[in-house]
Amino acid sequence: MSILEIIDLEVQYGGVRALRGVSLSIEEGEIVTLIGANGAGKTTLLRAVSGLVQPSAGAIRYRGNTLLKVPAHELARRGLVHVPEGRIIFGDLTVQENLDLAGWWRKDRPSRIDDLDRVFAMFPRLAERRTQLGATLSGGEQQMLAIARAIVARPNLMLLDEPSMGLAPVLVRNIFMTIREINRSGTSILLVEQNANMALTIANRAYVLQTGGIVLAGSAHELRRNPEVQEAYLS
């Protein structure tokens, strides 16, 4: 069963068509990755799904229900959470306060405490820095916090935009291990990632986006073996 369906999606910025008739789907429990060059429209697609930009045409369905014109904060209540490029944490709040805000709409305090324990076990560095301001964290720690906030929101579908950007190789491996762990816990994931090799290693399926349109689609294994993909994104 599809948790997300995107059908003939178009997005325009002024006279520029950022997305041109994009169609894709994510099944329950999958990791699906979008790969493509800078400017291909990957971030725009995630922003359209999460309600941050309005499409000019097409449909977006989450568990069979339309997402068009649904406010972004309401999507979080429904279990769709976006971890944007650049982390965008609250720098003047502590780690603990950032995490508390992530579940602001949840009334089930005991399970919220359980989720905090879970993310601190997943990211021991955050547990050590729970009283530290977000702005004082390293880039890797800020990325951990951005993902931890999403986990506390209890998502069914997580949109991840460039989670490894700017991180040291050892942290990149840790982030991808975390993504796989989140998926194994039952969360479906739509992943945008410049590190195509790592993304295709953990994904079930993949789409290649080029100048606003999908040019290739298939299993992650198939695309890793595709000569065009190897030459453009894996070499």
C-alpha positions in Angstrom: 0.0 0.0 0.0 1.3 3.5 -0.9 1.9 5.8 2.0 2.7 8.6 -0.5 1.6 9.2 -4.1 2.7 12.1 -6.2 0.9 12.4 -9.6 1.9 14.7 -12.4 3.3 17.4 -10.0 4.2 20.8 -11.3 5.8 23.6 -9.4 6.6 27.1 -10.8 8.7 29.9 -9.4 7.6 32.9 -11.5 8.0 31.7 -15.1 10.4 28.9 -14.2 9.0 25.3 -14.0 11.0 23.7 -11.2 9.0 20.4 -11.4 7.5 19.1 -14.7 4.9 16.3 -14.4 6.7 14.4 -11.6 5.0 11.1 -10.5 6.3 8.8 -7.9 5.2 6.6 -5.0 6.4 5.3 -1.7 5.1 2.1 -0.2 4.7 1.5 3.5 8.0 0.7 5.1 10.2 1.7 2.2 13.2 3.9 1.8 13.0 5.7 -1.5 15.8 8.0 -2.6 15.8 10.9 -5.1 19.1 11.5 -6.7 20.1 14.2 -9.2 22.4 17.2 -9.7 22.0 20.5 -7.8 19.0 22.4 -9.2 17.2 19.3 -10.4 14.2 20.0 -8.2 14.8 17.5 -5.4 14.4 20.1 -2.6 11.4 21.7 -4.3 9.7 18.3 -4.4 10.1 17.8 -0.7 8.9 21.3 0.0 5.8 20.7 -2.1 5.0 17.5 -0.2 5.4 19.2 3.2 3.3 22.2 2.2 6.0 24.8 2.1 5.4 25.5 -1.6 2.2 25.2 -3.5 2.1 23.1 -6.7 0.7 24.7 -9.9 -0.7 21.3 -11.0 -0.9 17.7 -10.0 -1.8 15.8 -6.9 -0.1 14.7 -3.7 -1.8 12.0 -1.6 -0.7 10.8 1.8 -2.4 7.5 2.8 -5.1 8.2 0.2 -5.9 11.7 1.3 -4.9 14.9 -0.6 -2.2 17.1 0.9 -2.8 20.1 -1.3 -3.5 23.2 0.9 -3.0 21.3 4.1 -0.9 23.5 6.5 2.6 22.2 7.3 1.9 22.1 11.0 -1.2 19.9 10.4 1.0 17.5 8.4 3.1 16.9 11.4 0.0 15.9 13.4 -0.8 13.4 10.7 2.6 11.8 10.9 4.5 13.4 8.0 7.7 15.2 9.1 10.2 17.1 7.0 13.9 17.4 8.1 15.0 20.2 5.8 18.4 20.9 4.2 20.6 23.0 6.5 19.1 21.5 9.7 17.3 24.7 10.8 17.3 24.0 14.5 16.4 26.7 17.1 19.9 28.0 17.9 18.8 30.0 20.9 17.1 27.0 22.6 18.8 24.1 24.3 18.9 20.6 22.9 16.2 19.5 25.4 14.0 22.5 24.4 14.3 21.8 20.7 13.2 18.2 21.4 10.3 19.3 23.7 9.0 21.6 20.9 9.1 18.8 18.4 6.2 17.0 20.2 4.3 20.1 21.2 1.0 18.7 20.0 1.3 15.4 21.8 -0.5 15.0 25.1 0.8 11.5 25.9 3.6 12.5 28.3 4.8 9.0 29.2 5.4 8.0 25.6 7.0 11.4 24.9 9.5 10.6 27.7 10.1 7.2 26.1 10.8 8.8 22.8 13.3 11.2 24.4 15.0 8.3 26.0 15.1 6.6 22.6 16.7 9.5 20.8 19.3 10.0 23.6 20.1 6.3 23.3 20.4 6.7 19.5 22.5 9.9 19.8 24.5 9.8 23.1 26.2 13.0 22.1 22.9 14.9 22.4 22.3 13.4 25.8 25.6 14.8 26.9 24.6 18.2 25.5 21.0 18.4 26.4 21.4 21.7 28.3 23.6 23.2 25.6 22.3 25.8 23.1 21.7 24.5 19.6 23.8 27.3 18.0 26.9 26.0 19.9 26.6 22.5 18.6 28.9 21.2 15.8 27.4 20.6 12.3 27.2 16.9 12.9 25.5 17.4 16.3 23.0 19.8 14.7 22.1 17.2 12.1 21.6 14.7 14.9 19.3 17.1 16.6 17.3 17.8 13.5 16.8 14.1 13.0 16.0 13.5 16.7 13.4 16.2 16.6 11.7 14.4 13.7 11.7 11.1 15.6 10.1 12.7 18.7 7.2 13.8 16.4 6.5 10.1 15.8 6.4 10.2 12.0 4.9 7.6 9.7 6.7 9.2 6.8 10.0 11.2 7.1 11.3 13.5 4.4 15.1 13.9 4.7 16.9 16.6 2.7 20.7 16.2 2.4 21.3 14.7 5.8 25.0 14.1 5.2 25.8 17.6 3.7 29.0 19.0 5.2 29.7 16.1 7.5 32.9 14.2 8.1 33.0 10.7 6.5 32.7 8.9 9.9 29.6 11.0 10.8 28.1 10.3 7.3 28.3 6.6 8.1 26.6 7.1 11.4 23.8 9.2 10.0 23.0 6.5 7.3 23.1 3.8 10.0 20.6 6.0 11.9 18.3 6.4 8.9 18.3 2.6 8.4 17.4 2.2 12.1 14.6 4.7 11.9 13.2 2.8 8.9 13.4 -0.6 10.6 11.3 0.9 13.5 8.5 1.3 11.0 9.0 4.8 9.4 8.8 5.2 5.7 11.5 7.5 4.3 11.8 9.8 1.3 15.5 10.7 1.1 17.2 13.4 -1.0 21.0 12.9 -0.9 24.0 14.1 -2.9 25.9 11.0 -1.7 24.2 8.8 -4.2 26.3 5.8 -3.5 25.3 5.7 0.2 21.7 6.6 -0.5 21.4 3.7 -3.0 23.0 1.4 -0.5 20.2 1.8 2.0 17.3 2.5 -0.3 14.7 0.0 -1.6 13.9 2.1 -4.7 15.2 5.2 -6.4 14.3 7.9 -8.8 16.7 10.1 -10.8 15.5 13.7 -11.2 16.9 15.9 -14.0 15.9 19.5 -14.7 12.6 19.0 -12.9 11.5 15.7 -14.4 12.1 12.0 -13.6 14.3 10.4 -16.2 15.0 7.0 -14.5 13.3 4.9 -11.8 13.8 1.4 -10.4 15.1 -0.6 -7.6 18.2 0.9 -5.9 20.2 -2.2 -6.9 19.2 -1.7 -10.6 20.2 2.0 -10.6 23.5 1.3 -8.9 24.3 -1.0 -11.8 23.0 1.5 -14.5 26.0 2.8 -16.5 24.4 6.3 -16.9 23.9 6.6 -13.1 27.4 5.3 -12.4 28.9 7.8 -14.8 26.8 10.8 -13.6 26.5 10.2 -9.8 28.7 7.3 -8.6 32.1 8.0 -10.2 
